[in-house]
Amino acid sequence: MPVVDAGVANALIKTAQAVKLLGATVILTGIQPRIAQTLVELGVDLSSLVTRGTLESGIAHALDR
């Protein structure tokens, strides 16, 4: 997604929480540097999510579990 604001960040976190309730894990991959910077500036807590720099590393993480 090209732009992230507080609403988008909140939706992302709520979606990840809902996925956890279903027994799955969210792996967030490929966040562009400017989007990551925006998330940090917004104070978004991504500690409950697994984050990886690339889709390949996200898939590798999922397969290692």
N, CA, C and O atoms as a Tripos MOL2 file, in Angstrom:
@<TRIPOS>MOLECULE
protein
  260   259    65     0     0
PROTEIN
NO_CHARGES

@<TRIPOS>ATOM
      1 N           0.8420   -1.1680    0.0000 N.3       1 MET1
      2 CA          0.0000    0.0000    0.0000 C.3       1 MET1
      3 C           0.8920    1.2370    0.0000 C.2       1 MET1
      4 O           1.8950    1.2730    0.7140 O.2       1 MET1
      5 N           0.5510    2.2240   -0.7690 N.am      2 PRO2
      6 CA          1.4380    3.3760   -0.9360 C.3       2 PRO2
      7 C           1.4480    4.3470    0.2460 C.2       2 PRO2
      8 O           2.4430    5.0390    0.4600 O.2       2 PRO2
      9 N           0.3610    4.4100    1.0150 N.am      3 VAL3
     10 CA          0.2750    5.3660    2.1180 C.3       3 VAL3
     11 C          -0.2900    4.6650    3.3470 C.2       3 VAL3
     12 O          -1.2250    3.8700    3.2550 O.2       3 VAL3
     13 N           0.2980    4.9770    4.4990 N.am      4 VAL4
     14 CA         -0.2030    4.4370    5.7570 C.3       4 VAL4
     15 C          -0.4860    5.6000    6.6880 C.2       4 VAL4
     16 O           0.3580    6.4710    6.8950 O.2       4 VAL4
     17 N          -1.6970    5.5980    7.2500 N.am      5 ASP5
     18 CA         -2.0250    6.5830    8.2620 C.3       5 ASP5
     19 C          -2.4800    5.8280    9.5080 C.2       5 ASP5
     20 O          -2.4340    4.5990    9.5460 O.2       5 ASP5
     21 N          -2.9120    6.5550   10.5100 N.am      6 ALA6
     22 CA         -3.3100    5.9180   11.7700 C.3       6 ALA6
     23 C          -4.4560    4.9320   11.5580 C.2       6 ALA6
     24 O          -4.4870    3.8820   12.2010 O.2       6 ALA6
     25 N          -5.3840    5.2450   10.6820 N.am      7 GLY7
     26 CA         -6.5110    4.3540   10.4120 C.3       7 GLY7
     27 C          -6.0710    3.0380    9.7960 C.2       7 GLY7
     28 O          -6.5440    1.9710   10.1890 O.2       7 GLY7
     29 N          -5.1730    3.1140    8.8370 N.am      8 VAL8
     30 CA         -4.6580    1.9080    8.1850 C.3       8 VAL8
     31 C          -3.8590    1.0760    9.1870 C.2       8 VAL8
     32 O          -4.0000   -0.1460    9.2390 O.2       8 VAL8
     33 N          -3.0280    1.7380    9.9750 N.am      9 ALA9
     34 CA         -2.2280    1.0310   10.9750 C.3       9 ALA9
     35 C          -3.1370    0.3370   11.9880 C.2       9 ALA9
     36 O          -2.8800   -0.8060   12.3660 O.2       9 ALA9
     37 N          -4.1810    1.0080   12.4220 N.am     10 ASN10
     38 CA         -5.1180    0.4290   13.3730 C.3      10 ASN10
     39 C          -5.8240   -0.7870   12.7620 C.2      10 ASN10
     40 O          -5.9990   -1.8040   13.4340 O.2      10 ASN10
     41 N          -6.2230   -0.6860   11.5140 N.am     11 ALA11
     42 CA         -6.8690   -1.8130   10.8330 C.3      11 ALA11
     43 C          -5.9160   -2.9980   10.7180 C.2      11 ALA11
     44 O          -6.3310   -4.1470   10.8700 O.2      11 ALA11
     45 N          -4.6590   -2.7280   10.4540 N.am     12 LEU12
     46 CA         -3.6490   -3.7850   10.3510 C.3      12 LEU12
     47 C          -3.5210   -4.5320   11.6770 C.2      12 LEU12
     48 O          -3.5050   -5.7630   11.6970 O.2      12 LEU12
     49 N          -3.4310   -3.8050   12.7660 N.am     13 ILE13
     50 CA         -3.2860   -4.4190   14.0840 C.3      13 ILE13
     51 C          -4.5440   -5.2040   14.4590 C.2      13 ILE13
     52 O          -4.4470   -6.3190   14.9720 O.2      13 ILE13
     53 N          -5.7120   -4.6370   14.2100 N.am     14 LYS14
     54 CA         -6.9580   -5.3420   14.5370 C.3      14 LYS14
     55 C          -7.1140   -6.6130   13.7060 C.2      14 LYS14
     56 O          -7.5870   -7.6310   14.2110 O.2      14 LYS14
     57 N          -6.7240   -6.5580   12.4550 N.am     15 THR15
     58 CA         -6.7860   -7.7430   11.5990 C.3      15 THR15
     59 C          -5.8440   -8.8210   12.1170 C.2      15 THR15
     60 O          -6.2050   -9.9970   12.1600 O.2      15 THR15
     61 N          -4.6440   -8.4230   12.5090 N.am     16 ALA16
     62 CA         -3.6820   -9.3860   13.0470 C.3      16 ALA16
     63 C          -4.2040  -10.0130   14.3320 C.2      16 ALA16
     64 O          -4.0030  -11.2050   14.5610 O.2      16 ALA16
     65 N          -4.8620   -9.2380   15.1650 N.am     17 GLN17
     66 CA         -5.4360   -9.7720   16.4030 C.3      17 GLN17
     67 C          -6.5500  -10.7690   16.0970 C.2      17 GLN17
     68 O          -6.6650  -11.7990   16.7610 O.2      17 GLN17
     69 N          -7.3620  -10.4640   15.1020 N.am     18 ALA18
     70 CA         -8.4370  -11.3690   14.7130 C.3      18 ALA18
     71 C          -7.8690  -12.6830   14.1700 C.2      18 ALA18
     72 O          -8.3950  -13.7580   14.4540 O.2      18 ALA18
     73 N          -6.8110  -12.5870   13.4030 N.am     19 VAL19
     74 CA         -6.1670  -13.7790   12.8510 C.3      19 VAL19
     75 C          -5.6260  -14.6510   13.9810 C.2      19 VAL19
     76 O          -5.7340  -15.8760   13.9320 O.2      19 VAL19
     77 N          -5.0400  -14.0120   15.0040 N.am     20 LYS20
     78 CA         -4.5300  -14.7570   16.1570 C.3      20 LYS20
     79 C          -5.6450  -15.5240   16.8560 C.2      20 LYS20
     80 O          -5.4440  -16.6540   17.3010 O.2      20 LYS20
     81 N          -6.8180  -14.9080   16.9510 N.am     21 LEU21
     82 CA         -7.9480  -15.5840   17.5910 C.3      21 LEU21
     83 C          -8.3540  -16.8380   16.8270 C.2      21 LEU21
     84 O          -8.9280  -17.7640   17.4000 O.2      21 LEU21
     85 N          -8.0560  -16.8640   15.5410 N.am     22 LEU22
     86 CA         -8.3570  -18.0380   14.7190 C.3      22 LEU22
     87 C          -7.2430  -19.0830   14.7710 C.2      22 LEU22
     88 O          -7.3440  -20.1430   14.1530 O.2      22 LEU22
     89 N          -6.1870  -18.7740   15.5110 N.am     23 GLY23
     90 CA         -5.0940  -19.7200   15.6740 C.3      23 GLY23
     91 C          -3.9960  -19.6240   14.6390 C.2      23 GLY23
     92 O          -3.1630  -20.5260   14.5390 O.2      23 GLY23
     93 N          -3.9750  -18.5590   13.8720 N.am     24 ALA24
     94 CA         -2.9500  -18.3830   12.8380 C.3      24 ALA24
     95 C          -1.9930  -17.2620   13.2540 C.2      24 ALA24
     96 O          -2.2360  -16.5540   14.2310 O.2      24 ALA24
     97 N          -0.9280  -17.1190   12.5150 N.am     25 THR25
     98 CA          0.0670  -16.0870   12.7760 C.3      25 THR25
     99 C           0.2020  -15.1880   11.5540 C.2      25 THR25
    100 O           0.2530  -15.6720   10.4230 O.2      25 THR25
    101 N           0.2600  -13.8980   11.7800 N.am     26 VAL26
    102 CA          0.4680  -12.9340   10.6950 C.3      26 VAL26
    103 C           1.9690  -12.7360   10.5060 C.2      26 VAL26
    104 O           2.7070  -12.5140   11.4660 O.2      26 VAL26
    105 N           2.4020  -12.8180    9.2620 N.am     27 ILE27
    106 CA          3.7870  -12.5060    8.9200 C.3      27 ILE27
    107 C           3.7320  -11.3450    7.9440 C.2      27 ILE27
    108 O           3.2610  -11.4910    6.8160 O.2      27 ILE27
    109 N           4.2070  -10.2140    8.3740 N.am     28 LEU28
    110 CA          4.1880   -8.9990    7.5660 C.3      28 LEU28
    111 C           5.5160   -8.8990    6.8220 C.2      28 LEU28
    112 O           6.5820   -8.8920    7.4370 O.2      28 LEU28
    113 N           5.4430   -8.8200    5.4920 N.am     29 THR29
    114 CA          6.6690   -8.8100    4.6940 C.3      29 THR29
    115 C           6.7300   -7.6000    3.7680 C.2      29 THR29
    116 O           5.7090   -7.0260    3.3900 O.2      29 THR29
    117 N           7.9580   -7.2350    3.4180 N.am     30 GLY30
    118 CA          8.1960   -6.2550    2.3780 C.3      30 GLY30
    119 C           7.7420   -4.8320    2.6660 C.2      30 GLY30
    120 O           7.2970   -4.1340    1.7550 O.2      30 GLY30
    121 N           7.8460   -4.3910    3.9040 N.am     31 ILE31
    122 CA          7.4530   -3.0190    4.2130 C.3      31 ILE31
    123 C           8.5170   -2.0740    3.6530 C.2      31 ILE31
    124 O           9.7050   -2.2160    3.9400 O.2      31 ILE31
    125 N           8.0750   -1.1250    2.8620 N.am     32 GLN32
    126 CA          8.9970   -0.1440    2.2980 C.3      32 GLN32
    127 C           9.5390    0.7460    3.4170 C.2      32 GLN32
    128 O           8.8400    0.9990    4.3980 O.2      32 GLN32
    129 N          10.7700    1.2200    3.2800 N.am     33 PRO33
    130 CA         11.3680    2.0430    4.3340 C.3      33 PRO33
    131 C          10.5160    3.2490    4.7410 C.2      33 PRO33
    132 O          10.4180    3.5590    5.9290 O.2      33 PRO33
    133 N           9.9080    3.9210    3.7840 N.am     34 ARG34
    134 CA          9.1140    5.1090    4.1470 C.3      34 ARG34
    135 C           7.8470    4.7200    4.9080 C.2      34 ARG34
    136 O           7.3820    5.4700    5.7660 O.2      34 ARG34
    137 N           7.2880    3.5480    4.5960 N.am     35 ILE35
    138 CA          6.1150    3.0700    5.3230 C.3      35 ILE35
    139 C           6.5220    2.6720    6.7380 C.2      35 ILE35
    140 O           5.8150    2.9770    7.7000 O.2      35 ILE35
    141 N           7.6650    1.9880    6.8670 N.am     36 ALA36
    142 CA          8.1700    1.6100    8.1910 C.3      36 ALA36
    143 C           8.4140    2.8500    9.0450 C.2      36 ALA36
    144 O           8.0890    2.8680   10.2320 O.2      36 ALA36
    145 N           8.9850    3.8810    8.4370 N.am     37 GLN37
    146 CA          9.2400    5.1260    9.1560 C.3      37 GLN37
    147 C           7.9240    5.7540    9.6190 C.2      37 GLN37
    148 O           7.8330    6.2370   10.7480 O.2      37 GLN37
    149 N           6.9240    5.7520    8.7730 N.am     38 THR38
    150 CA          5.6160    6.2940    9.1440 C.3      38 THR38
    151 C           5.0140    5.5090   10.3120 C.2      38 THR38
    152 O           4.4750    6.1020   11.2470 O.2      38 THR38
    153 N           5.1060    4.1800   10.2600 N.am     39 LEU39
    154 CA          4.5810    3.3630   11.3500 C.3      39 LEU39
    155 C           5.2730    3.6870   12.6720 C.2      39 LEU39
    156 O           4.6280    3.7560   13.7180 O.2      39 LEU39
    157 N           6.5840    3.8860   12.6170 N.am     40 VAL40
    158 CA          7.3310    4.2480   13.8200 C.3      40 VAL40
    159 C           6.8950    5.6210   14.3240 C.2      40 VAL40
    160 O           6.6910    5.8100   15.5230 O.2      40 VAL40
    161 N           6.7540    6.5720   13.4090 N.am     41 GLU41
    162 CA          6.3290    7.9220   13.7980 C.3      41 GLU41
    163 C           4.9290    7.9220   14.4150 C.2      41 GLU41
    164 O           4.6360    8.7210   15.3040 O.2      41 GLU41
    165 N           4.0660    7.0180   13.9340 N.am     42 LEU42
    166 CA          2.7160    6.9040   14.4800 C.3      42 LEU42
    167 C           2.6920    6.1560   15.8110 C.2      42 LEU42
    168 O           1.6720    6.1330   16.5000 O.2      42 LEU42
    169 N           3.8220    5.5450   16.1670 N.am     43 GLY43
    170 CA          3.9020    4.8010   17.4130 C.3      43 GLY43
    171 C           3.1920    3.4620   17.3690 C.2      43 GLY43
    172 O           2.7450    2.9570   18.3980 O.2      43 GLY43
    173 N           3.0860    2.8810   16.1710 N.am     44 VAL44
    174 CA          2.4110    1.5990   16.0060 C.3      44 VAL44
    175 C           3.2730    0.4880   16.6100 C.2      44 VAL44
    176 O           4.4640    0.3830   16.3140 O.2      44 VAL44
    177 N           2.6600   -0.3350   17.4560 N.am     45 ASP45
    178 CA          3.3540   -1.4460   18.1040 C.3      45 ASP45
    179 C           3.1740   -2.7020   17.2570 C.2      45 ASP45
    180 O           2.0980   -3.3020   17.2380 O.2      45 ASP45
    181 N           4.2220   -3.0870   16.5690 N.am     46 LEU46
    182 CA          4.1750   -4.2780   15.7270 C.3      46 LEU46
    183 C           4.7990   -5.4840   16.4240 C.2      46 LEU46
    184 O           5.1020   -6.4860   15.7780 O.2      46 LEU46
    185 N           4.9920   -5.3910   17.7280 N.am     47 SER47
    186 CA          5.6670   -6.4750   18.4460 C.3      47 SER47
    187 C           4.8720   -7.7760   18.4310 C.2      47 SER47
    188 O           5.4450   -8.8480   18.6280 O.2      47 SER47
    189 N           3.5750   -7.6990   18.2030 N.am     48 SER48
    190 CA          2.7650   -8.9180   18.1680 C.3      48 SER48
    191 C           2.7880   -9.5860   16.7960 C.2      48 SER48
    192 O           2.2260  -10.6670   16.6220 O.2      48 SER48
    193 N           3.4360   -8.9480   15.8230 N.am     49 LEU49
    194 CA          3.5150   -9.4970   14.4700 C.3      49 LEU49
    195 C           4.9320   -9.9590   14.1670 C.2      49 LEU49
    196 O           5.9050   -9.3970   14.6690 O.2      49 LEU49
    197 N           5.0290  -10.9850   13.3430 N.am     50 VAL50
    198 CA          6.3210  -11.3780   12.8060 C.3      50 VAL50
    199 C           6.5490  -10.5130   11.5780 C.2      50 VAL50
    200 O           5.6850  -10.4450   10.7030 O.2      50 VAL50
    201 N           7.6860   -9.8570   11.4970 N.am     51 THR51
    202 CA          7.9970   -9.0320   10.3290 C.3      51 THR51
    203 C           9.2630   -9.5530    9.6590 C.2      51 THR51
    204 O          10.2220   -9.9510   10.3200 O.2      51 THR51
    205 N           9.2370   -9.5400    8.3460 N.am     52 ARG52
    206 CA         10.3800   -9.9520    7.5380 C.3      52 ARG52
    207 C          10.5270   -8.9740    6.3880 C.2      52 ARG52
    208 O           9.5440   -8.4020    5.9180 O.2      52 ARG52
    209 N          11.7510   -8.7850    5.9390 N.am     53 GLY53
    210 CA         12.0340   -7.8060    4.9050 C.3      53 GLY53
    211 C          11.5460   -8.1810    3.5170 C.2      53 GLY53
    212 O          11.2190   -7.3130    2.7080 O.2      53 GLY53
    213 N          11.5000   -9.4730    3.2480 N.am     54 THR54
    214 CA         11.0950   -9.9190    1.9120 C.3      54 THR54
    215 C          10.0580  -11.0370    2.0190 C.2      54 THR54
    216 O           9.9400  -11.6980    3.0510 O.2      54 THR54
    217 N           9.3240  -11.2290    0.9520 N.am     55 LEU55
    218 CA          8.3600  -12.3230    0.9040 C.3      55 LEU55
    219 C           9.0820  -13.6580    1.0490 C.2      55 LEU55
    220 O           8.6010  -14.5600    1.7340 O.2      55 LEU55
    221 N          10.2320  -13.7770    0.4050 N.am     56 GLU56
    222 CA         11.0130  -15.0180    0.4900 C.3      56 GLU56
    223 C          11.3660  -15.3540    1.9390 C.2      56 GLU56
    224 O          11.2240  -16.5010    2.3620 O.2      56 GLU56
    225 N          11.8260  -14.3580    2.7020 N.am     57 SER57
    226 CA         12.1830  -14.6320    4.0930 C.3      57 SER57
    227 C          10.9400  -14.8920    4.9360 C.2      57 SER57
    228 O          11.0100  -15.6320    5.9170 O.2      57 SER57
    229 N           9.8120  -14.3040    4.5760 N.am     58 GLY58
    230 CA          8.5570  -14.5900    5.2690 C.3      58 GLY58
    231 C           8.1080  -16.0190    5.0540 C.2      58 GLY58
    232 O           7.6640  -16.6890    5.9870 O.2      58 GLY58
    233 N           8.2250  -16.4860    3.8170 N.am     59 ILE59
    234 CA          7.8640  -17.8630    3.5030 C.3      59 ILE59
    235 C           8.8140  -18.8340    4.2060 C.2      59 ILE59
    236 O           8.3900  -19.8620    4.7350 O.2      59 ILE59
    237 N          10.1000  -18.4910    4.2030 N.am     60 ALA60
    238 CA         11.0760  -19.3450    4.8880 C.3      60 ALA60
    239 C          10.7550  -19.4390    6.3830 C.2      60 ALA60
    240 O          10.8560  -20.5120    6.9760 O.2      60 ALA60
    241 N          10.3700  -18.3170    6.9830 N.am     61 HIS61
    242 CA         10.0110  -18.3180    8.3970 C.3      61 HIS61
    243 C           8.7920  -19.2240    8.6310 C.2      61 HIS61
    244 O           8.7670  -20.0080    9.5810 O.2      61 HIS61
    245 N           7.8110  -19.1110    7.7800 N.am     62 ALA62
    246 CA          6.5970  -19.9210    7.9180 C.3      62 ALA62
    247 C           6.9110  -21.4130    7.7720 C.2      62 ALA62
    248 O           6.3640  -22.2400    8.5030 O.2      62 ALA62
    249 N           7.7780  -21.7480    6.8430 N.am     63 LEU63
    250 CA          8.1200  -23.1460    6.6330 C.3      63 LEU63
    251 C           8.9750  -23.7050    7.7690 C.2      63 LEU63
    252 O           8.9240  -24.9020    8.0510 O.2      63 LEU63
    253 N           9.7590  -22.8460    8.4220 N.am     64 ASP64
    254 CA         10.5980  -23.2790    9.5400 C.3      64 ASP64
    255 C           9.7820  -23.5700   10.7900 C.2      64 ASP64
    256 O          10.2360  -24.2950   11.6760 O.2      64 ASP64
    257 N           8.5900  -23.0130   10.8660 N.am     65 ARG65
    258 CA          7.7510  -23.2200   12.0480 C.3      65 ARG65
    259 C           7.1890  -24.5760   11.9660 C.2      65 ARG65
    260 O           6.4420  -24.9900   12.8530 O.2      65 ARG65
@<TRIPOS>BOND
     1     1     2 1
     2     2     3 1
     3     3     4 2
     4     3     5 am
     5     5     6 1
     6     6     7 1
     7     7     8 2
     8     7     9 am
     9     9    10 1
    10    10    11 1
    11    11    12 2
    12    11    13 am
    13    13    14 1
    14    14    15 1
    15    15    16 2
    16    15    17 am
    17    17    18 1
    18    18    19 1
    19    19    20 2
    20    19    21 am
    21    21    22 1
    22    22    23 1
    23    23    24 2
    24    23    25 am
    25    25    26 1
    26    26    27 1
    27    27    28 2
    28    27    29 am
    29    29    30 1
    30    30    31 1
    31    31    32 2
    32    31    33 am
    33    33    34 1
    34    34    35 1
    35    35    36 2
    36    35    37 am
    37    37    38 1
    38    38    39 1
    39    39    40 2
    40    39    41 am
    41    41    42 1
    42    42    43 1
    43    43    44 2
    44    43    45 am
    45    45    46 1
    46    46    47 1
    47    47    48 2
    48    47    49 am
    49    49    50 1
    50    50    51 1
    51    51    52 2
    52    51    53 am
    53    53    54 1
    54    54    55 1
    55    55    56 2
    56    55    57 am
    57    57    58 1
    58    58    59 1
    59    59    60 2
    60    59    61 am
    61    61    62 1
    62    62    63 1
    63    63    64 2
    64    63    65 am
    65    65    66 1
    66    66    67 1
    67    67    68 2
    68    67    69 am
    69    69    70 1
    70    70    71 1
    71    71    72 2
    72    71    73 am
    73    73    74 1
    74    74    75 1
    75    75    76 2
    76    75    77 am
    77    77    78 1
    78    78    79 1
    79    79    80 2
    80    79    81 am
    81    81    82 1
    82    82    83 1
    83    83    84 2
    84    83    85 am
    85    85    86 1
    86    86    87 1
    87    87    88 2
    88    87    89 am
    89    89    90 1
    90    90    91 1
    91    91    92 2
    92    91    93 am
    93    93    94 1
    94    94    95 1
    95    95    96 2
    96    95    97 am
    97    97    98 1
    98    98    99 1
    99    99   100 2
   100    99   101 am
   101   101   102 1
   102   102   103 1
   103   103   104 2
   104   103   105 am
   105   105   106 1
   106   106   107 1
   107   107   108 2
   108   107   109 am
   109   109   110 1
   110   110   111 1
   111   111   112 2
   112   111   113 am
   113   113   114 1
   114   114   115 1
   115   115   116 2
   116   115   117 am
   117   117   118 1
   118   118   119 1
   119   119   120 2
   120   119   121 am
   121   121   122 1
   122   122   123 1
   123   123   124 2
   124   123   125 am
   125   125   126 1
   126   126   127 1
   127   127   128 2
   128   127   129 am
   129   129   130 1
   130   130   131 1
   131   131   132 2
   132   131   133 am
   133   133   134 1
   134   134   135 1
   135   135   136 2
   136   135   137 am
   137   137   138 1
   138   138   139 1
   139   139   140 2
   140   139   141 am
   141   141   142 1
   142   142   143 1
   143   143   144 2
   144   143   145 am
   145   145   146 1
   146   146   147 1
   147   147   148 2
   148   147   149 am
   149   149   150 1
   150   150   151 1
   151   151   152 2
   152   151   153 am
   153   153   154 1
   154   154   155 1
   155   155   156 2
   156   155   157 am
   157   157   158 1
   158   158   159 1
   159   159   160 2
   160   159   161 am
   161   161   162 1
   162   162   163 1
   163   163   164 2
   164   163   165 am
   165   165   166 1
   166   166   167 1
   167   167   168 2
   168   167   169 am
   169   169   170 1
   170   170   171 1
   171   171   172 2
   172   171   173 am
   173   173   174 1
   174   174   175 1
   175   175   176 2
   176   175   177 am
   177   177   178 1
   178   178   179 1
   179   179   180 2
   180   179   181 am
   181   181   182 1
   182   182   183 1
   183   183   184 2
   184   183   185 am
   185   185   186 1
   186   186   187 1
   187   187   188 2
   188   187   189 am
   189   189   190 1
   190   190   191 1
   191   191   192 2
   192   191   193 am
   193   193   194 1
   194   194   195 1
   195   195   196 2
   196   195   197 am
   197   197   198 1
   198   198   199 1
   199   199   200 2
   200   199   201 am
   201   201   202 1
   202   202   203 1
   203   203   204 2
   204   203   205 am
   205   205   206 1
   206   206   207 1
   207   207   208 2
   208   207   209 am
   209   209   210 1
   210   210   211 1
   211   211   212 2
   212   211   213 am
   213   213   214 1
   214   214   215 1
   215   215   216 2
   216   215   217 am
   217   217   218 1
   218   218   219 1
   219   219   220 2
   220   219   221 am
   221   221   222 1
   222   222   223 1
   223   223   224 2
   224   223   225 am
   225   225   226 1
   226   226   227 1
   227   227   228 2
   228   227   229 am
   229   229   230 1
   230   230   231 1
   231   231   232 2
   232   231   233 am
   233   233   234 1
   234   234   235 1
   235   235   236 2
   236   235   237 am
   237   237   238 1
   238   238   239 1
   239   239   240 2
   240   239   241 am
   241   241   242 1
   242   242   243 1
   243   243   244 2
   244   243   245 am
   245   245   246 1
   246   246   247 1
   247   247   248 2
   248   247   249 am
   249   249   250 1
   250   250   251 1
   251   251   252 2
   252   251   253 am
   253   253   254 1
   254   254   255 1
   255   255   256 2
   256   255   257 am
   257   257   258 1
   258   258   259 1
   259   259   260 2
@<TRIPOS>SUBSTRUCTURE
     1 MET1         2 RESIDUE 1 A MET
     2 PRO2         6 RESIDUE 1 A PRO
     3 VAL3        10 RESIDUE 1 A VAL
     4 VAL4        14 RESIDUE 1 A VAL
     5 ASP5        18 RESIDUE 1 A ASP
     6 ALA6        22 RESIDUE 1 A ALA
     7 GLY7        26 RESIDUE 1 A GLY
     8 VAL8        30 RESIDUE 1 A VAL
     9 ALA9        34 RESIDUE 1 A ALA
    10 ASN10       38 RESIDUE 1 A ASN
    11 ALA11       42 RESIDUE 1 A ALA
    12 LEU12       46 RESIDUE 1 A LEU
    13 ILE13       50 RESIDUE 1 A ILE
    14 LYS14       54 RESIDUE 1 A LYS
    15 THR15       58 RESIDUE 1 A THR
    16 ALA16       62 RESIDUE 1 A ALA
    17 GLN17       66 RESIDUE 1 A GLN
    18 ALA18       70 RESIDUE 1 A ALA
    19 VAL19       74 RESIDUE 1 A VAL
    20 LYS20       78 RESIDUE 1 A LYS
    21 LEU21       82 RESIDUE 1 A LEU
    22 LEU22       86 RESIDUE 1 A LEU
    23 GLY23       90 RESIDUE 1 A GLY
    24 ALA24       94 RESIDUE 1 A ALA
    25 THR25       98 RESIDUE 1 A THR
    26 VAL26      102 RESIDUE 1 A VAL
    27 ILE27      106 RESIDUE 1 A ILE
    28 LEU28      110 RESIDUE 1 A LEU
    29 THR29      114 RESIDUE 1 A THR
    30 GLY30      118 RESIDUE 1 A GLY
    31 ILE31      122 RESIDUE 1 A ILE
    32 GLN32      126 RESIDUE 1 A GLN
    33 PRO33      130 RESIDUE 1 A PRO
    34 ARG34      134 RESIDUE 1 A ARG
    35 ILE35      138 RESIDUE 1 A ILE
    36 ALA36      142 RESIDUE 1 A ALA
    37 GLN37      146 RESIDUE 1 A GLN
    38 THR38      150 RESIDUE 1 A THR
    39 LEU39      154 RESIDUE 1 A LEU
    40 VAL40      158 RESIDUE 1 A VAL
    41 GLU41      162 RESIDUE 1 A GLU
    42 LEU42      166 RESIDUE 1 A LEU
    43 GLY43      170 RESIDUE 1 A GLY
    44 VAL44      174 RESIDUE 1 A VAL
    45 ASP45      178 RESIDUE 1 A ASP
    46 LEU46      182 RESIDUE 1 A LEU
    47 SER47      186 RESIDUE 1 A SER
    48 SER48      190 RESIDUE 1 A SER
    49 LEU49      194 RESIDUE 1 A LEU
    50 VAL50      198 RESIDUE 1 A VAL
    51 THR51      202 RESIDUE 1 A THR
    52 ARG52      206 RESIDUE 1 A ARG
    53 GLY53      210 RESIDUE 1 A GLY
    54 THR54      214 RESIDUE 1 A THR
    55 LEU55      218 RESIDUE 1 A LEU
    56 GLU56      222 RESIDUE 1 A GLU
    57 SER57      226 RESIDUE 1 A SER
    58 GLY58      230 RESIDUE 1 A GLY
    59 ILE59      234 RESIDUE 1 A ILE
    60 ALA60      238 RESIDUE 1 A ALA
    61 HIS61      242 RESIDUE 1 A HIS
    62 ALA62      246 RESIDUE 1 A ALA
    63 LEU63      250 RESIDUE 1 A LEU
    64 ASP64      254 RESIDUE 1 A ASP
    65 ARG65      258 RESIDUE 1 A ARG
